[in-house]
Amino acid sequence: MESTKVLDAKGLACPMPIVKTKKSIQELNSGEVLEVHATDKGAKSDIAAWVKSGGHELLQDTEEDGVLKFWIKKA
């Protein structure tokens, strides 16, 4: 999937993946896609909830070799 920016949040514990995701998405324009990589299992529910509360769109989420990947379209 095409992304505007990739955020590496691997190895970070909650709440840092969300903190960094929030900061990174502020740097994007509406409609652009942020790709987030995280290893904290709690990130799956945290990011999904944060995306919904912020009005953004979670386009896709996958897991490869213990790395959670999220594609978030900025509102």
N, C-alpha and C positions, 0 to 999 in steps of 0.2 A: 504494500500500500504506500502511496506517495505521502510523504510528510514534509512539512516546512522546516521543522526543527526536531532534533532528537535530544531527549533529556536522559542522561545516565544516572539513575538513582539506585544502582545496584549496591548492595552492602549497607544501605542506610536503613535504620530502624524507624518505626513509626514515632513521631509524625513527620519526619523529614521528607519522605517521598511526596507527601501532599504539599508541604511548605514549598518545596522546589518546583512542583508542578504548577502551583498557584503563581509563583514568581515568573516562571517561564511562559505561561499562557498570557500574562499581561504584556509580554513583549511582542505578541503576535497580533495580526490584524484579524478582524472578523472573517470567519470562513476558512482560515488557515488551520493546518493540522499539526498538533504536537504529538510526537511519538515518545512514550515514556517506557523506560526499562527499569524494573524493580525486582528485588529478590525477597522482600518482606511479604510474607503470605497475607498479612493484614491489608496490604495495599489493594488487593482485589476488591474488597468490599468498601474500603475507604475511598478509593478513587471513583468507583461507581457512584457512591453517595455524593461525593464532592461535585462530580460532573453534573449530576441531576440538580443539586441545589444551586449551582452556578448558572444553570440554563444552557450549558454546553451540551455537546452530543458525543457519546461514546460510540465511535464508529465500529470498533473491533477490539477484542482483547484475546490474547493467546498466551500459552505457556510453552516455552521451549527450553529444555535442559535446566529447569528450575528458575528460569528468568521469565517474569511476567511482563508482557508487552501490551501497551494500551495505545490506541490512536484516538485522540480527542480533537474534535472540531470545535473551534472557538465560536461562541455565540456572536 
